[in-house]
Amino acid sequence: TAIAKFIPSRRRISNIMLRFVLLSVLLSQTVSLVNRLPVAPRVQFQPSPLSTPVTAPSRSALAAATVGDAATYRAFVDSVDVAPKSFAVPRPRAPTYKSTSRKRVAVLVCPAQLCVESDYKMLFDNLSLHSDDLNVEIADSSGAAPICRKSWMGVAKNLHTKEFFQGNLSVQTTLKQYFQAIETGLARIFDAEGPDCNICIVGHSIGGWVARAYLGGLGQQMGHSSEIHRLALQRCSSYITLGTPHVAPEDAPIDQTRGLIKTIDETPSCSPEFLASHGIDITCVCSRAITSEVTSKGVEGVLAAHSYMPMTGFREDVEGDGIVPLEMAFLDKPAKQVVLDKCSLTGKGIRHSHVVPTPWNLWDPKASSMHLPPHDYPSYVSRGVVTQWAHHIR
C-alpha cells in the first residue's frame, strides 16, 4: 500500500503521455519552420588577378552614380530582396532625396495583435527602396507605434473580467496602453518634423481599428483631448488599413473583440464620414488570396475557414487573407476599397502577416517576432506588395 502511493495512476500516466506528444508535435513544427528560413549566403571574395586591392565605392560615389545612371541603379536595387533585420543580410539602401516638389509625409504604423515595433522594419525598408515611385516623400522620422509585449500583457489583463464575458469591454480601459503607444509615436514625429508635418497612419490587422478609435477620440479621458491628439487629427492626411476586420456583424457566431468594434462603429467621431470631413483620405486594403475550404485536405484552406468562422459562420468559399475575410475588411464610402491578390515578384498569394508573434519572449519584450520566409509567404509589407497600396499615402 505504501509503495502504491508513489505509483502514478493510469489516468495520470495518460495525461503525461498526451502532454509529451503535444509538446513533441509543437517542437517538430517549430523546427520545421525554422529550417525553412532563408540563410544568408557566405560570400567569399577572390583576390584580383593583378593582386591590386579593390576599394568598395563610397556612399557619396554611389549616390553620384545613382543620379547619373538612375536606370542602372534601379535595376540593381530591384534585383535585391529585402530580408528582415533578424536575418542580418546586408542590403543596399536607396538614397534619401530631399525633394521640394513632393509633399513630405511621416508614416506611423499601428502594429497587429502581439506584434512589436521592430516587426515593421521590413515595411520601411521596402518603402525606402521604392521611394521614387511614390507621390510623396517619406519622412525619416517614420516608424511604428512603440508597443511591446509587456504592453500586450496589459491588454490581456481584461480577458478575465466580467465585461469580457458579457461582450462589453471598455475601449478606453482595454486599449489604454495601445493608445499611449500611438501618442508616443506621434510625439516622436512631431518632435522631429515640427507641428506642420503631414501624417499617414497605417494600421495592420487590429491596429487599423485601434487607430480609428484613437482618431475618433476614444482614447481621450473624460472628453478632454490631448494636444497630441488634436494635432494628429489636424495633420493626418491619410489613413490606410491592411487586413483590418472593420465590421462586427450582429449575427456573427462569436464577437472576438468582445464589444470593442461595436463601440467604435457606433461612435460618430470614428465613422468614415467624420474622418473624411477632417481631410483624411481613407483606404482599406485586403487580400483575397486564401479561400476557406472546410472539407479540403489543404491545411491553409482549413485554417482560413476556422479563422473566418467567428465573423462569417462556418462556410466554404469565403475569400480573405487567411485571417480576415474580405467582406469584413472594408469601411463604407468615402473610404476606398483595394483588393489584392498576388505578390508582383513571386506570384504567390498575399498572406495576412509576415511574422509569427512570440508573446512568451518577455525577457526581450521589444525583440522582433519570428519572421516567415518572405519569398514563400508574401504579406502586406513585402517588396512586391507594398507598391500595390503605398501610392495611397497622401
Secondary structure, DSSP 4 states (H G I P E B T S, - for coil): -TTGGGSPPHHHHHHHHHHHHHHHHHHHHHHHHHHHS--PPPP-PPPPTT----PPPPHHHHHHHHHH-HHHHHHHHHTS----GGG------PPPP--SSS-EEEEEEEPPTT--GGGGHHHHHHHHHTGGGSSSEEPTT-EE----HHHHHHHHGGGGSHHHHHT---HHHHTHHHHHHHHHHHHHHHHHH-TT-EEEEEEETHHHHHHHHHHTTTTSBTTB--HHHHHHHHHEEEEEEES------TT-S--TTTTHHHHHHT-GGGSHHHHHHTT-EEEEEEE--EE--TT-S-HHHHHHHHHHHHHH-S-S--EESSSSBGGGS-PPTTSEEEEE-B-TTT-PBPBS-SEE--TT-TTSTTS--EEPPTTTS-BTTSHHHHTTTGGG--
